[in-house]
Amino acid sequence: MTLSTEHNIIQLQQLEQNLKRTVEAQKALQSNVSYYLEKNLNCLQENFPNLYYKFKDYHLKENFKLTCNHNGEPNIVYPDGHLLYSDNPFTHCQNQVNEFIDKFYEYTFITDIGQEKNCFNQLHFHYKNHLYSKISDLVIKLKDRNLFKEKSKAKNPESVPLMCMFGLGLGFQLGYLYEKFTPVNIYIIEPNSDFFYLSLCVFDYPSLIEYIKSKQLGLKFFIDDDIHHLSNDYYSFNLKYETNLPVISFFCHYKSPKIKELWSKFKPNVFSSNPEKGFFDDILIGMHQSRQNITNNERFLINSKQLPHEITSVPVFVVGNGPSLDDELELIKKNNNKVFIIACGTALTALSKYGITADIYVAVERTQDVYNSLLSIKDPMFFDNTLCIAPDTVYPKTISLFRHRVLGFKNEAMSASLRINKKLLDTTKYSSLTMINPLVSNMGLAIAILLKFKEIYLVGVDCGTAYSEAHSKYSLYYDNFKKKQECDENPLNFNTLTYQGNFTKTIKTNFLFKCSIDVMEHVISTLPPEIRVYNASNGAKIEGTTPKHLSEINFNSLKKADHPFLRSFIENEMAEPIDYVSAQDFTDILKLDRSMEVIDTLIEDLRKLPSARSEIILRLESHLDFINDWPKEGLSFCQHAVIGSLSHLYIGYITALYLQAEEQKAVKDAEKLIPTIIEFLQKAKEYLPLTYEYSYEFVRNNIKPPL
């Protein structure tokens, strides 16, 4: 017998042994499925009840099967016969984890810290810019010392505030991950429900979840076959838990078309934040102006009346000030009498210059700039024939320009504080304005939906631009179609993103517009089928809308719209003044004594933060939990006033914690930022008692920058 023949015989014998072992292992695998499934479902029932109810009687949607190798390592067989993992699933998963740790900074996004213009001399921007300038100095120092984002294996961080894991598979990578690394929070995003169910059949979730709970770490599952639902769930969750977003690691467990699509949706939103949260000065000015509007007996929207069907069945144009508006102005003017028009912010200046009367004007900003922009409209008839709808926080002089006006309560400090005492604000009676930020077009869409219009067209709501300009050339930004010198800066020249167009392949946009798109898409995804939203703007594609040019509307089939009735009904039947809140009520809702105490508690804890990064992240999370619990004892005003600005400062601090790999050096350098955060909180204590004096004029004259 030759040597090669003997070698072949040995190989065949080994293959035979492996096949026998594989058969035995597969029998063992099948016998253990019911054991794991029962144990894991019980665990889900206790810790993730929504997942339990979804999967307790689950049946596979596709012909996926469980198999295993001769060592008993489970794998998934696709319907076409190929395997999810290589021949050795455990080694496959272990190698993935090792690669992630070795190349931490290649898989991790750290936000670029930038300063913002402080146009109104506000406390928030003073402290945010002061803190962020210190971080910029730290970045320069680390680059000079060649320590910035070192990629050597020995110097990669031991934790991360947030990890997004795209694809769960059978879950074995999680065990290897937590052996070597600490995701303080992990979002597991699985677009294949079958895979999650199969993982319940083979993976030990109780041990993993018990470990995560013992370390007080965060775990969130996003399991859905529908990409749109996954994106909405993720968006809604991040509105509450955004502070860890400046440092995110991404772990892609397997490749698939759905994973690729998810990544394309998530990547532009890496650092999305809650547009409703506001900041310190914003909240105080809003409280001050809301009180003025209430005491001025302005009328507030109520829920008891609805517009008649013959009104809501008329098409409504939500008109933004994007450059594509110019292409539609002539058609809008020609058919102005057959549709209703909601003008969003500065779009009113473009419409007025073209001789188009808007039925409703919406403002969302509380600044005096909105009032100043409206002064560019010289014809008072535009104010007499247009109904202004704005949040309670609006600058009182803005709405004073309009003879017809109503307000709605924004989900902010005043409404939340009055809501604590139902005698002061019955939320079942008064309408709430939600999802009206970050841009005024969001407000326009929200009002069209609140009024229950059935056929909504977005016009000039470009959310970016497919043109060289960012606004309509008929608006106040232009003089004889030439951009005014003071308006020469194009907002889309900074932090520009390329985005899918509605009628064109791509457009230019930026983070703020992208955030506006996200909010609109979220709102539209919740609408009943009888409300249809069409996108007639030559701007960004907005999921959930139907692209449709205004020229495709059969205007000849439309009757004349009753514009005076719309205005009158909303103003007189759907709104009423609030005349029962006293001066003492306004003082009591501030709860200043207790507010000072809880802020002092935060300050004291900031002075004794732990020395490990993961423990610091957990401590800061506990601060946010503490703040979010304040409304339970009536501190809604203080909670709203503090949480937005403090989140921004914490985001900067967390970013500094992860600028360098060496933990103790990072903690020591970031520690120098804490006095700035404490000083902000001390200043907050100083100004909270002056809330009802906190006007823009007061801010200009009294706010001083930090030392």
N, C-alpha and C positions, 0 to 999 in steps of 0.2 A: 504494500500500500504506500502510495507516494505521500509526501508531506502535505501537499495541497489537498489531496483527497481526504486525508485525516482532518485537516482544518475545516473542510466543507462539512464533514460529518458532525464535527463538534458544533459548528454554527447551526446546523439543522436541529441538533439535539437541544441547543439553547433556545432556538425559536419555538420548538415543541413545548419546552418547559414554560416559556413565556406565555404561549397561547393557553396552556392549561391554567397558569396563574391568572391570566386575564379573565378566563371564563369564571374561575372561582371568585375573583375580585368583583366581577360584574354581578354575580349572584349575591355577594355580600352587600354591594352597593344597593341593589334593589330591595334587599331585606331591611336596610337601614333607612330607606326613604321615609317610610311612615313614622319612624321614630323621630327623625330630624324635623319632619314637617309638623308633627304635633307639638314638639318642644318649641319650635320657632314661632308657630302661630300663637301659642300661649304667651310667649315673650312679646309678640306684637300687640296682643290684646291688652297687656299691661302697660306697654310703653308707647305704642303707636296704634291706637284703636282704629283710626281711619284706614290704615293699611291692613289691619286685621280683617275688617269687614269687606275690604276689596278682595282679599285673597283667601278667605276661609273656605269658600266653595269655588275656587277658581279652576277653570279648564283652559288648557293651552290653546292659543288661537292659531298657531302654526305647528307643523309637524317636527318640532324640535325633540330630541331624545337625549337622555343621559347615557353616557358611556364612561369607561375608565380604562387606564392602562394596566399593565400587569402588577404594578405596585398599588393599585386601588385608588389612583388619583383621578377624581371625576373630571369629565369634560363634556362639552355640549356638541352634539352632532346636528349640523344644519340640515334642512330638507334635501339639499343637493349633495349631502354626504361629507362636506368638508368640516373640519373641527374648529371650534372657537380658539382653543389653545394649541400649543405644540404638543409633541408626544409626552412631555413631562410638565403638566400644568403647574405643579407647585414650584418647580424651578423657573418656569416662565414668569410666574407672578413675583417670585423673589427677585429675579433679575430686573424686572420693571421697577420695583421699589429701590433697589440699589442704584439703578441709573438715575432715578429721580433725586435721590439724596446726593449722589456724586455731582449732579448738574443742577443743583437747587435753583441757582439764579437764572438758568436758562428756561426754567418752567415757572418762574415767579415774576409777577408784575408788581412793581413798586411805583406808586403814583409820583408824577413830577409835581413837586411843591412849587406853586407860583403865587406871587402876590397880586392883589386886586386893587383897582383904583378906589380910593375912599372919597367919592364925590361929595358926600354929605357930612364928612367929619365924624363918622359913626364909631362908637366904642368897639363894636365887633371887628371892624376892619383894622382898627388900630392894633388890636391884640393879635388878630390872625396874621396880619402882615409882619408884626414884630416877631412872632414865633417862627413864621416861615422864613424870615430873613436869617434867623439863627440857624435854621436847618440848612439853608443854602450855604452859609459859612461853613457848616460842618461837612457838607458834601465837598466843598473846595479843599478843606483840610485833609479829608480822607483820600481824595484824588492825589494830593501832593505827597501823601505818605504811601501811596499805592495800596491802600487798604480798601478802596471802594469796590464793592461787589467782587471780592476775591473768589476765585472758582476752584481753589485747591480742595481736595477731598477732605482734608483734616480741618478745614476752616469753614465748612458749610454750617448754617444755623441748625439748631436742634429742634426748632418748632416753627410754626407759621400761624398767624392769626386765623386765616381762612384757607381751606383747600376746597376747590371744586373738582370732584371726580366725575369725569364724563364716562359713563359706562361702568356698571357694577359687575357684569358677568356672574360668576359663581361666588365672588366675594373673597377669595382666598388672599388676594393682595392686601386686604385690610389687616389681617393678622400679622403679616410681615411688616406692614407699614408702622403699626403701633409698637412693634418690638423695638424699632430703631428711631422713631421720629414722633413728634407730637403735633398733629393738627389740632389747634385749640378749638376750632370749629371745622366741621367737614360737611359739605353739601354733596350728597350722592345723587347724581342725575342719570337716571336709566330710562332711555326711550323705548325699551323693550320689556313689557310687563311679563312676558314668558320667561325671560332670563331671571327676573327677580323671583318669580315663583320657583324656578328650578334651583335657585340658590337656597331657598327655604328647605329644599330637600336634601342638601348636602353640607351646608355651612353652619357653624356653631354661633348663631347670633346672640344667645343669652350670655355667653362668655365675653364677647366683644362689648355688648351694651353694658354689662356689669362693670367692665373695666372703665369704659368711658364715663359712666355715672360716678364711679369711685374717684375719678380724677376731676370731676366736675367739668368735663369737656362737652362740646356741643356736637350733636349729630342730627342732620335733617335729611330726610329722603324726599326726592322728587321723582316719582315713578308714574309714567304715563306714556302711552303709545303716540299720543297726539303732541307734536312739537309745539303747537300754539298753546295748548293747555300748560305744558311744562314751562314755557316762557312766561306766561301769566302768573303761574304759581311762584316762580322765582322772583319776578318783579314785585309781587305783593309782599312776599316775605322780606325782601330787602328794604322795603319802605320802613320796616320796623327795626331791622338789624343791619345798619349800614356802616357802623364805626370800624369794622374790621376790613372794609373794602380797600384801604390804601395798600395793603400787602396781601396778595392772593396768589396761591400756587394752583396750577392746573395739572391734573393727572388724567391723561387719556388712557383708559384701560384697554380698549379695543377700537378698531376702526370699522365704521359703517357709514352709509349715506346719511342716516339720521344724526349720527354723532357729528359728522361734518357740517350738517345744516345747523345743528345746535351751536356749534362753535362759531359759525358765521353770525349767528344772532347774538351770542353772549359777548363776543370779543369787543364790539363797540360800546358795550354797557358795563365794562369792567369796573369803572368807577362811578356808575350812576348813583345818585343819591336822592333822598326824598325831597321833591320840590315843594311839599306842603309844610316842611318843618320850620322854615324861617330862621331868624337870628335875633339876638338880644334887642337891638335898637328897633328893628322891624316890628317886633312884638309890642314893645312899649309905645311906639308911635301909633301902631294899630289900635291899641287899647285907648289911647288918648283920642284918636279920631273917631273910633266907634262910639265912645261916650258922647262926643259932640253930636254925632249924627242921631243917636237915640234921643238925646235931650232936645234936639232941634225938631223932634216929632216927624222925622222922615218915615215913610211908609215901608214896611217890611213884608216880603213875600210870605204867604201862608199856603197851606196845603189843601184847604177845604174846597177850593174852586179850581176848575180846569177849563181851559179854552174849549169852545165848542168844536165838534168834528169838522164843520165846514171851514173853520179857520186852520186847524192843524193839518188838514189834508192839502193845503196850499203849499207849494214848494217854498222852502226857505233857503236863502243864500247866506252862508256864514262867510263873510268877506274879510280876508286878511290883507295885509299891506305888502305882500310879496310881489316881485316884478311881473309875474305872469298875470296879475290883475289887469295890467294895461291892455292886454290882448282881448279882454272881455268887457271893458267898460262900455263900449258902444252898444253891444248886445244887451247888457244890463239896463242901460238907459232906455233903450227901445221898449223893453218889457218890464220896466220898473213897476207898472201898475198891476201886473199879473202875479207877482211873487212878493214875498216878504224878505227884507234884508236886515241882517244883523251885522253891523259894522264893528270890527274888532280894533279898538285903539286907534292908531294913526291912520287906519284905512278910511276913517271918516273924513279926513282931510283930502284924500284922493277923490272920494266919491263927491264931496261938496264942490271941489274944483271942476268936476266933470258934470255938475248939475244933477246928480243923483241923490235923492232923499232916502236916507236909511230909516227903517221903522224903529229899530232898536240899536242903541250904541252901548257897547260893553267896555268897561274899564276894569282892570284888575289891580294895577299898581296903586300904592298909597302915596306916591311921591307928588310933589308940587309940579314936577315936569309934565305930568299928564294935563294938568290945568293949563300950563303955559302953551302946550302944543295945540290945545283947542282954541286958544286965542288967535291962532292963525286963520281961523274961519271967520270971515267978516260978516257974513249974512246971518242975522239972528233967526231967520226962518228955519234954518237947519236945526237950531236948538229947540225952537217952538214945536216942530213937527216930529221930533224924534224922542222916543222914550229912552232914558238912561237907566241901565241896570248895572249895579255895582255891588261889591261886597261891603259889609258894614265898616270895614277898615279904610275906605276910600277917603281921600282928602276932601273935606266938606265943600271947599270952593269949587272943586271939579264938578260936583253934581249940581251946585247952585246955578250953573250956566243953563241947565235944562229946566224948562217949565214942568215937564213930566218926568218923574223919576221914582224908582223903587230900589230898595236894597235887599240883600239876602245875607244871612249870617254865614260867614266863612268859618270853617272848622278850625278855629283858632282860639286865642286866649279868652276873649270876651265871651263868645258863645259858650265855651266850655265852662267858664267860671259862673256864668248866669245859670247854666244848665244844672249845676249842682243843686240849686234850689229851684225845684220845678215851679214854684210860685212866681219865679222871676222869668223863666224861659221854658216853655213847654215845647220840647223838640218834636212832638207829634203835631203841633200846630204850625210852627214856623218852618219854612223851607230852608234846607242847608245847601250851600254852594260847595260842592266837592269836585275834586279833579280840575280846578280852574287855573292851576299853575303848570309849568313855569311861565308860559307866554299867554298873551291875551287871546290868541286863537283857541287855546284850551278853554278859556272862559266862554268864548262864543259858541263852541260846540256844546259845552255843558249847559248853557242856557237854552239852546235849541232842543236839547234832550229833555231838560227840566220842563219846558213848555209842551213837550210831547208832540212835536212836529213829526210827521211820518216820512217826509221826503226832504232830506237835508243835503245840500250841495256845499262842498268846501271850495271856495273861489279865492285865489290869491293866498291860500294857506300853503305856501311853498315849503316852509320848514327848511330853508336853504335856497339855493338858486341854480337854475339851468342857464342863467344869463350872466352878464358881466356885473350887474348891479344886484343889490340885496333888497330893494324896496321899489314900490311903484314910483314912477317919475312924476306922477301927479300929486304925490303926497308932500307934506311940509318939508321933507328933506331936500326938495329941489326947488329951484327958482328958474322958471322958463326952461324946464327940463335939464337944467345944469345943477349938479349937486352943490349945495351950499358949502362954503369953506368949513364951517363949524361941524358939518356932517360928513366930512370927506373920508373919515375912517370907515372902511368896510369891515363889519364884524366877522365876515367869512374869510378874511385874510389871516386869521389866527386860529391855531388848533383845528385846521381844516380836515374834514373827513370826506371821503368819497362814498356816496350812498346811492342806492337804486332809485331811479326816477319813476315818476308816474306815467308820463308820456314819452320821456327820453330814457336812454339807457342808464345814465348816471347823472347826479347833480353834486354840487358842493354843499356840505353842511358843516355843522360843528356840534360840540357836546350839548349846548343848550337847546338847539333845535332838535337834536336826537332825543333828548330827554322829553321834549314836547311831543314828539312822535310816539314815544313809548307810552306816555299818558293817554294820548288819543286812542292808540291801539288797544290799550287795556280797557278803556271806557267802552269802545265800540264792541269789544268781545263780549260784553255783558248785556248788550241791548236785546230786547225781544225782536222777533223776526219782522214784526209790522213796521219797525223803524229802519229805514234804509239810508245809508250814508254814501253819497257819491263824491268822488274826488275829481273836481273839474280844474284843479290847479296843475300847471306845468312845473311841478316841483317834486317833492319826495313821494315815493310810494308809501301808502299808509295801509297796513294790513287791515282787512275787514271792510275797507271801502271798495266801491266799484268805480274804476276809472271811466269818466264820461265827460265829454266836452259839452259846454252849455249849448252849442249849436245843434246838439243831438236832441234837445228838448223840443217837444211839439208845443210851442207857445200858443199856436192857434187854437189848441184844444182847451186852453186855460181861460177861466173867467176872470173878471176884474176882482182883485183882492180888496177886502175892506180894511184899509190901513187905519182909519180913525178908530174903528171898533177894536182892533187888536190892541192899540195903545191904551184906549180907555178901559177895556176889560181888565187888562193886567194891572193897571194903576188903581182902579177903583174897586174891582171885585176880587183880585188876587193878592191884595196887600192892605196893610193897616198899620197905624203908628203904635209904638210901645210907650205908653204914657204913665206907667205905674212903677217904674224903677226909680227909687229915691237917691239922693246924694249919699245918704248913709249906706244904702245898698252897694253903690259903686265902691265905697271905701271898704266895706266888709269883705267883698269878694277877693280883695288883694291878700288878706290873711298875712299881714306883714310880719308879725312877731314870730310865728311858726316858720315863715319863709327864711328869716334870718338864721334860725336854729338849724334847719336842714342844710343850708349852704355852708354853715360853719362845720357841720359834720363832714361834708365833702372836703373842705379845706384841710381838716385835721387828717383825714385818711390819705390825702395826696402827699402829706409830709412823711408818711411811713409806708410807702409802697415796697413790695418785696423785691428781691434781687434777681429773680429768674424771669426771663422774658415771658414764658407761658403763664406764670403766676401773675405777672403784671397785667397781661391781657385779661385774665379772668377777673382781676380786681377792678379793672376799668369797666368790664361788662357788668359787674355787680353795682358799680356807680350808676350806670344807665338804668339798670333794673330798679335801683333805689329811686331815681328821679321819676321813672315811669309809674312808680307806685304813689307818688305824691298826690295825684288827684283823689286817691282813696280817702285822704284826710282833708280834702277841700283845697288843695294847693295847685289847682289847674293853671292859674296864672303864672305862678313861679316855675312850674314845670315847663310851660311853653316858653317862658322868657329865657331859661337857662339852657335847655337841652340842645337847641340848634347850634349856638355858638360854641358850647362846650364840646359837642361832637366834632366840630371843625378843628378845635384845638387838640382834641384827643387823636384825631386822624393824623395831624402833624407829628405828634409825639410818637405814635405807633410807627409811623414811617421812619422816624429817626432811630427807633429801636432795631430796625432791620436793615439799616444802611451798610452795616459791616457784619461779617460773619461771627467774629469773636464775641461771645455773649457778654462777658463782664465789661469789655471795652464799650460795647454798644450801650449797655445799661448806664454806665458811668457818663458817657457823653449825652445821652438823652435826658439824664437826670437834671441837666442844666436848664432844661425847658420848663420844669415844673414851677419855678417861681413865677413865670409869666402866666401860667394857667391860674395859679393861686391869686395873682394880682387882679386878673380879670374877674374872678369870683368876688373878690373884695370890692371891686368897683361896682359889680352888679348889686351888692348889698347897699351901696351908697345911693344908687339911682332908682332902685325899685320903689322907695317911698315917693318918688317924684314922677311916677308914671303918668298922672293926669296933667302934668306940665310938660311932658316929653314930646314936644313938637320939633319939627325940623329946625326952627329958629333957635329953640332951646339947645339942641344938639350943636349947632354951629357955634353958639356963644359959650358953651360950658364944657364940652368934652375935650379932654386933653390927652395927648398920646402918652403911652407908658414910658417910663424912664429907660 
